[in-house]
Amino acid sequence: MITKGVEELVAEASKVITTYSAEEAIAMDSDPDTVLVDIRDVRELHRDGRVPGALHAPRGMLEFWVDPNSRYFKSIFGESKNFVLFCAGGGRSALAALALQQMGMTNVAHIGSGFHGWAEAGGAVETS
């Protein structure tokens, strides 16, 4: 039996990570020092669309892509950029931002309302 639910985990993460509103993230999208990172599953991208130009880094591989000692390391994560993660609604990206902070990243945040908040706020969305 679990002793802590996902809502409690997300609430705890939210206390120690940086959270942006969809509107703030939309404004940051044009900043060349900001990388929007979509951690949703590829099926969600196909079903719901994607943010143009966002880096897709599936949640299951994120820590491996960030770690320079991992054989899966992606060099973009070694750049001096600000990484703003998002998932569908903000829960997974909160937990992912916390995990990256625990790895030592200080330049990571997330969109509290996720992709759905982005789209509702008028952020660009492309569909396939």
N, CA, C and O of each residue as an XYZ file, in Angstrom:
512
protein
N       0.844     -1.190      0.000
C       0.000      0.000      0.000
C       0.889      1.252      0.000
O       1.898      1.306      0.703
N       0.506      2.242     -0.785
C       1.285      3.482     -0.829
C       0.982      4.337      0.400
O      -0.096      4.243      0.987
N       1.933      5.155      0.771
C       1.739      6.034      1.922
C       1.640      7.500      1.513
O       1.348      8.367      2.337
N       1.886      7.765      0.227
C       1.819      9.138     -0.272
C       1.314      9.083     -1.702
O       1.870      8.362     -2.530
N       0.278      9.829     -1.995
C      -0.293      9.849     -3.336
C       0.381     10.865     -4.245
O       1.167     11.706     -3.809
N       0.045     10.757     -5.509
C       0.662     11.620     -6.511
C       0.333     13.097     -6.260
O       1.178     13.963     -6.487
N      -0.876     13.388     -5.799
C      -1.217     14.788     -5.508
C      -0.306     15.369     -4.439
O       0.109     16.523     -4.539
N       0.009     14.584     -3.424
C       0.896     15.050     -2.364
C       2.326     15.221     -2.884
O       3.015     16.173     -2.520
N       2.764     14.291     -3.738
C       4.100     14.412     -4.332
C       4.214     15.686     -5.161
O       5.211     16.401     -5.067
N       3.205     15.971     -5.966
C       3.217     17.176     -6.805
C       3.174     18.428     -5.928
O       3.872     19.403     -6.206
N       2.367     18.405     -4.880
C       2.287     19.555     -3.971
C       3.632     19.816     -3.303
O       4.047     20.967     -3.168
N       4.312     18.758     -2.887
C       5.628     18.915     -2.273
C       6.640     19.462     -3.279
O       7.435     20.343     -2.951
N       6.606     18.938     -4.499
C       7.517     19.423     -5.543
C       7.275     20.900     -5.817
O       8.217     21.676     -5.978
N       6.012     21.276     -5.867
C       5.644     22.657     -6.200
C       6.169     23.671     -5.197
O       6.290     24.853     -5.518
N       6.479     23.227     -4.001
C       7.011     24.127     -2.979
C       8.470     24.502     -3.234
O       8.949     25.512     -2.716
N       9.177     23.699     -4.026
C      10.622     23.928     -4.175
C      11.074     24.124     -5.622
O      12.268     24.273     -5.880
N      10.143     24.127     -6.555
C      10.495     24.344     -7.962
C       9.916     25.668     -8.431
O       9.055     26.252     -7.772
N      10.396     26.129     -9.569
C       9.847     27.344    -10.174
C       8.726     26.953    -11.120
O       8.884     26.078    -11.972
N       7.596     27.614    -10.956
C       6.428     27.346    -11.785
C       6.060     28.615    -12.540
O       5.936     29.689    -11.953
N       5.886     28.474    -13.848
C       5.433     29.585    -14.675
C       4.002     29.354    -15.112
O       3.565     28.216    -15.288
N       3.284     30.442    -15.283
C       1.949     30.352    -15.874
C       2.117     30.137    -17.375
O       3.194     30.357    -17.930
N       1.055     29.712    -18.011
C       1.103     29.538    -19.466
C       1.428     30.860    -20.146
O       2.194     30.886    -21.110
N       0.866     31.943    -19.664
C       1.117     33.250    -20.258
C       2.585     33.646    -20.140
O       3.164     34.190    -21.080
N       3.183     33.373    -18.985
C       4.610     33.671    -18.805
C       5.454     32.832    -19.764
O       6.408     33.329    -20.363
N       5.093     31.562    -19.903
C       5.842     30.673    -20.794
C       5.699     31.099    -22.250
O       6.663     31.039    -23.013
N       4.513     31.523    -22.635
C       4.301     32.004    -24.007
C       5.210     33.204    -24.270
O       5.818     33.301    -25.336
N       5.304     34.110    -23.309
C       6.171     35.280    -23.459
C       7.643     34.883    -23.530
O       8.430     35.551    -24.200
N       8.021     33.810    -22.850
C       9.410     33.347    -22.835
C       9.776     32.566    -24.099
O      10.958     32.371    -24.382
N       8.791     32.126    -24.846
C       9.020     31.264    -26.003
C       9.955     31.891    -27.034
O      10.682     31.171    -27.718
N       9.948     33.187    -27.156
C      10.793     33.855    -28.147
C      12.212     34.136    -27.629
O      13.061     34.614    -28.382
N      12.469     33.846    -26.365
C      13.789     34.072    -25.774
C      14.743     32.964    -26.226
O      14.486     31.792    -25.952
N      15.839     33.307    -26.912
C      16.759     32.270    -27.400
C      17.466     31.511    -26.276
O      18.056     30.458    -26.518
N      17.409     32.037    -25.050
C      18.029     31.348    -23.918
C      17.056     30.429    -23.186
O      17.407     29.835    -22.167
N      15.840     30.313    -23.701
C      14.834     29.452    -23.096
C      14.527     28.293    -24.036
O      14.322     28.482    -25.235
N      14.501     27.088    -23.468
C      14.128     25.893    -24.224
C      12.889     25.305    -23.576
O      12.917     24.906    -22.412
N      11.808     25.254    -24.330
C      10.602     24.579    -23.856
C      10.808     23.090    -24.086
O      11.195     22.670    -25.176
N      10.545     22.290    -23.049
C      10.783     20.851    -23.109
C       9.479     20.111    -22.847
O       8.932     20.147    -21.744
N       8.999     19.445    -23.880
C       7.752     18.686    -23.826
C       8.073     17.272    -23.361
O       8.744     16.524    -24.074
N       7.605     16.898    -22.178
C       7.926     15.579    -21.642
C       6.782     14.576    -21.825
O       6.823     13.472    -21.282
N       5.775     14.967    -22.585
C       4.641     14.065    -22.792
C       5.042     12.855    -23.635
O       6.054     12.859    -24.336
N       4.225     11.841    -23.538
C       4.390     10.638    -24.347
C       4.121     10.980    -25.809
O       3.296     11.842    -26.109
N       4.810     10.310    -26.701
C       4.670     10.590    -28.139
C       3.215     10.448    -28.598
O       2.788     11.153    -29.512
N       2.462      9.558    -27.983
C       1.041      9.400    -28.354
C       0.251     10.661    -28.040
O      -0.686     10.999    -28.764
N       0.618     11.367    -26.964
C      -0.058     12.615    -26.625
C       0.249     13.692    -27.658
O      -0.623     14.489    -28.004
N       1.471     13.718    -28.148
C       1.839     14.689    -29.173
C       1.016     14.473    -30.431
O       0.513     15.428    -31.024
N       0.881     13.221    -30.836
C       0.108     12.906    -32.032
C      -1.372     13.225    -31.841
O      -2.028     13.722    -32.756
N      -1.888     12.943    -30.665
C      -3.309     13.141    -30.396
C      -3.669     14.617    -30.196
O      -4.667     15.095    -30.736
N      -2.848     15.341    -29.411
C      -3.222     16.686    -28.976
C      -2.477     17.815    -29.674
O      -2.883     18.973    -29.583
N      -1.392     17.487    -30.371
C      -0.582     18.508    -31.012
C       0.644     18.807    -30.183
O       0.854     18.233    -29.114
N       1.457     19.725    -30.703
C       2.705     20.061    -30.018
C       2.985     21.547    -30.124
O       2.426     22.245    -30.970
N       3.855     22.014    -29.253
C       4.289     23.404    -29.289
C       5.404     23.498    -30.330
O       6.421     22.814    -30.209
N       5.224     24.334    -31.348
C       6.262     24.451    -32.380
C       7.617     24.827    -31.771
O       7.717     25.762    -30.977
N       8.641     24.092    -32.154
C       9.985     24.384    -31.692
C      10.354     23.801    -30.337
O      11.516     23.856    -29.937
N       9.382     23.245    -29.627
C       9.692     22.658    -28.317
C      10.495     21.379    -28.500
O      10.286     20.632    -29.456
N      11.400     21.141    -27.590
C      12.189     19.921    -27.581
C      11.354     18.820    -26.962
O      10.822     18.984    -25.863
N      11.233     17.699    -27.657
C      10.528     16.566    -27.065
C      11.534     15.690    -26.343
O      12.451     15.148    -26.958
N      11.360     15.554    -25.041
C      12.213     14.715    -24.199
C      11.279     13.860    -23.351
O      10.836     14.300    -22.289
N      10.973     12.652    -23.798
C      10.008     11.821    -23.074
C      10.365     11.671    -21.597
O      11.530     11.491    -21.245
N       9.368     11.746    -20.758
C       9.571     11.692    -19.300
C      10.418     10.500    -18.885
O      11.249     10.619    -17.985
N      10.225      9.376    -19.511
C      10.962      8.176    -19.134
C      12.451      8.235    -19.430
O      13.215      7.440    -18.883
N      12.878      9.153    -20.280
C      14.297      9.262    -20.640
C      14.945     10.545    -20.133
O      16.154     10.720    -20.284
N      14.178     11.433    -19.545
C      14.656     12.781    -19.228
C      15.951     12.794    -18.417
O      16.917     13.444    -18.818
N      15.988     12.099    -17.299
C      17.191     12.119    -16.462
C      18.395     11.562    -17.220
O      19.518     12.031    -17.032
N      18.168     10.574    -18.066
C      19.254      9.983    -18.849
C      19.758     10.963    -19.909
O      20.956     11.009    -20.187
N      18.863     11.737    -20.497
C      19.254     12.722    -21.502
C      20.003     13.890    -20.875
O      20.836     14.514    -21.533
N      19.716     14.193    -19.606
C      20.324     15.328    -18.921
C      21.717     14.989    -18.369
O      22.587     15.858    -18.310
N      21.924     13.764    -17.978
C      23.174     13.345    -17.331
C      24.309     13.209    -18.344
O      24.248     12.342    -19.216
N      25.343     14.049    -18.247
C      26.449     13.979    -19.214
C      27.230     12.663    -19.145
O      27.976     12.336    -20.068
N      27.064     11.923    -18.072
C      27.742     10.634    -17.955
C      26.911      9.470    -18.490
O      27.361      8.324    -18.486
N      25.716      9.765    -18.942
C      24.844      8.733    -19.501
C      25.126      8.564    -20.987
O      25.426      9.536    -21.681
N      25.033      7.366    -21.461
C      25.224      7.142    -22.901
C      24.090      7.756    -23.717
O      24.189      7.852    -24.940
N      23.019      8.170    -23.052
C      21.874      8.780    -23.737
C      21.901     10.309    -23.685
O      20.970     10.958    -24.163
N      22.943     10.882    -23.116
C      23.053     12.337    -22.944
C      22.785     13.086    -24.248
O      23.284     12.715    -25.310
N      21.991     14.142    -24.144
C      21.717     15.044    -25.271
C      22.412     16.373    -24.966
O      22.168     16.991    -23.929
N      23.268     16.795    -25.870
C      24.123     17.957    -25.628
C      23.355     19.246    -25.348
O      23.886     20.138    -24.686
N      22.139     19.366    -25.827
C      21.369     20.584    -25.551
C      21.262     20.837    -24.053
O      21.228     21.987    -23.614
N      21.211     19.762    -23.271
C      21.074     19.926    -21.822
C      22.370     20.378    -21.163
O      22.368     20.720    -19.980
N      23.461     20.387    -21.892
C      24.718     20.900    -21.383
C      24.918     22.374    -21.683
O      25.901     22.975    -21.249
N      23.985     22.954    -22.425
C      24.084     24.362    -22.785
C      23.567     25.256    -21.660
O      22.781     24.823    -20.817
N      24.015     26.494    -21.662
C      23.571     27.468    -20.656
C      22.235     28.059    -21.090
O      22.161     29.203    -21.539
N      21.209     27.278    -20.952
C      19.851     27.685    -21.317
C      18.961     27.543    -20.085
O      19.346     26.924    -19.093
N      17.784     28.117    -20.165
C      16.751     27.916    -19.157
C      15.770     26.904    -19.731
O      15.212     27.114    -20.807
N      15.563     25.818    -19.020
C      14.708     24.740    -19.493
C      13.364     24.810    -18.777
O      13.293     24.745    -17.549
N      12.302     24.943    -19.566
C      10.949     25.024    -19.024
C      10.206     23.782    -19.485
O       9.879     23.638    -20.664
N       9.945     22.891    -18.546
C       9.297     21.625    -18.843
C       7.786     21.775    -18.851
O       7.224     22.625    -18.160
N       7.139     20.932    -19.647
C       5.680     20.854    -19.569
C       5.206     19.469    -19.961
O       5.827     18.775    -20.766
N       4.090     19.092    -19.368
C       3.399     17.850    -19.700
C       1.981     18.263    -20.080
O       1.782     19.401    -20.507
N       1.013     17.408    -19.947
C      -0.360     17.761    -20.316
C      -0.974     18.769    -19.345
O      -1.560     19.765    -19.769
N      -0.837     18.508    -18.029
C      -1.512     19.352    -17.066
C      -0.668     19.896    -15.936
O      -1.190     20.618    -15.087
N       0.615     19.581    -15.890
C       1.507     20.153    -14.897
C       2.014     19.206    -13.823
O       2.981     19.533    -13.135
N       1.403     18.055    -13.657
C       1.842     17.127    -12.611
C       3.168     16.457    -12.916
O       4.098     16.512    -12.111
N       3.257     15.829    -14.068
C       4.500     15.141    -14.427
C       5.657     16.114    -14.556
O       6.782     15.799    -14.168
N       5.386     17.300    -15.100
C       6.481     18.265    -15.264
C       6.949     18.806    -13.921
O       8.127     19.134    -13.776
N       6.065     18.909    -12.937
C       6.494     19.314    -11.595
C       7.440     18.277    -11.008
O       8.486     18.623    -10.459
N       7.075     17.012    -11.125
C       7.922     15.945    -10.599
C       9.236     15.863    -11.369
O      10.286     15.603    -10.782
N       9.181     16.082    -12.671
C      10.393     16.040    -13.494
C      11.314     17.208    -13.153
O      12.529     17.029    -13.068
N      10.757     18.397    -12.956
C      11.573     19.554    -12.585
C      12.255     19.309    -11.247
O      13.422     19.657    -11.072
N      11.535     18.712    -10.306
C      12.132     18.385     -9.018
C      13.276     17.393     -9.188
O      14.333     17.555     -8.579
N      13.074     16.373    -10.007
C      14.125     15.376    -10.232
C      15.379     16.025    -10.824
O      16.496     15.705    -10.417
N      15.193     16.932    -11.778
C      16.350     17.589    -12.385
C      17.042     18.518    -11.392
O      18.267     18.639    -11.403
N      16.263     19.171    -10.536
C      16.872     19.988     -9.475
C      17.681     19.106     -8.539
O      18.769     19.488     -8.109
N      17.156     17.932     -8.221
C      17.878     17.018     -7.345
C      19.171     16.534     -7.992
O      20.112     16.154     -7.295
N      19.219     16.546     -9.328
C      20.433     16.180    -10.047
C      21.437     17.341    -10.076
O      22.588     17.159    -10.474
N      21.000     18.523     -9.658
C      21.891     19.676     -9.597
C      21.574     20.779    -10.579
O      22.262     21.800    -10.588
N      20.555     20.612    -11.409
C      20.185     21.674    -12.353
C      19.536     22.824    -11.597
O      18.655     22.616    -10.762
N      19.977     24.023    -11.897
C      19.386     25.210    -11.283
C      18.588     26.010    -12.310
O      17.897     26.965    -11.955
N      18.682     25.625    -13.565
C      18.061     26.363    -14.664
C      16.861     25.617    -15.227
O      16.691     25.522    -16.443
N      16.028     25.087    -14.331
C      14.870     24.305    -14.752
C      13.626     24.791    -14.021
O      13.670     25.136    -12.840
N      12.517     24.811    -14.753
C      11.219     25.217    -14.215
C      10.153     24.422    -14.971
O      10.479     23.560    -15.787
N       8.896     24.713    -14.700
C       7.831     24.039    -15.446
C       6.630     24.955    -15.603
O       6.497     25.969    -14.917
N       5.764     24.570    -16.522
C       4.505     25.299    -16.758
C       3.440     24.629    -15.897
O       3.116     23.460    -16.100
N       2.906     25.362    -14.949
C       1.959     24.805    -13.989
C       0.700     24.218    -14.585
O       0.162     23.242    -14.061
N       0.225     24.794    -15.667
C      -1.004     24.303    -16.289
C      -0.728     23.416    -17.500
O      -1.656     22.953    -18.162
N       0.548     23.182    -17.784
C       0.924     22.258    -18.846
C       0.520     22.683    -20.244
O       0.193     23.841    -20.502
N       0.553     21.706    -21.133
C       0.217     21.932    -22.540
C      -1.213     22.445    -22.695
O      -1.478     23.326    -23.514
N      -2.128     21.891    -21.907
C      -3.528     22.328    -22.035
C      -3.675     23.794    -21.652
O      -4.426     24.528    -22.295
N      -2.966     24.230    -20.613
C      -2.983     25.641    -20.238
C      -2.369     26.512    -21.313
O      -2.865     27.599    -21.608
N      -1.271     26.019    -21.903
C      -0.604     26.725    -23.006
C      -1.599     26.969    -24.140
O      -1.743     28.093    -24.620
N      -2.276     25.916    -24.558
C      -3.219     26.021    -25.679
C      -4.390     26.942    -25.324
O      -4.804     27.761    -26.144
N      -4.924     26.809    -24.107
C      -6.040     27.650    -23.683
C      -5.652     29.126    -23.604
O      -6.498     29.999    -23.795
N      -4.385     29.409    -23.325
C      -3.909     30.787    -23.222
C      -3.541     31.365    -24.590
O      -3.097     32.510    -24.681
N      -3.721     30.590    -25.638
C      -3.455     31.091    -26.983
C      -2.066     30.816    -27.494
O      -1.658     31.389    -28.505
N      -1.311     29.936    -26.810
C       0.010     29.564    -27.288
C      -0.087     28.784    -28.592
O      -1.071     28.086    -28.838
N       0.932     28.907    -29.417
C       0.935     28.221    -30.709
C       0.933     26.718    -30.521
O       1.644     26.182    -29.672
N       0.118     26.042    -31.330
C       0.023     24.588    -31.311
C      -0.014     24.119    -32.760
O      -0.764     24.650    -33.580
N       0.804     23.119    -33.063
C       0.748     22.509    -34.403
C       0.264     21.087    -34.264
O       0.605     20.389    -33.309
N      -0.527     20.667    -35.217
C      -1.042     19.301    -35.231
C      -0.493     18.570    -36.435
O      -0.132     19.170    -37.447
N      -0.441     17.254    -36.297
C       0.107     16.466    -37.414
C      -0.982     15.876    -38.273
O      -0.692     15.187    -39.251
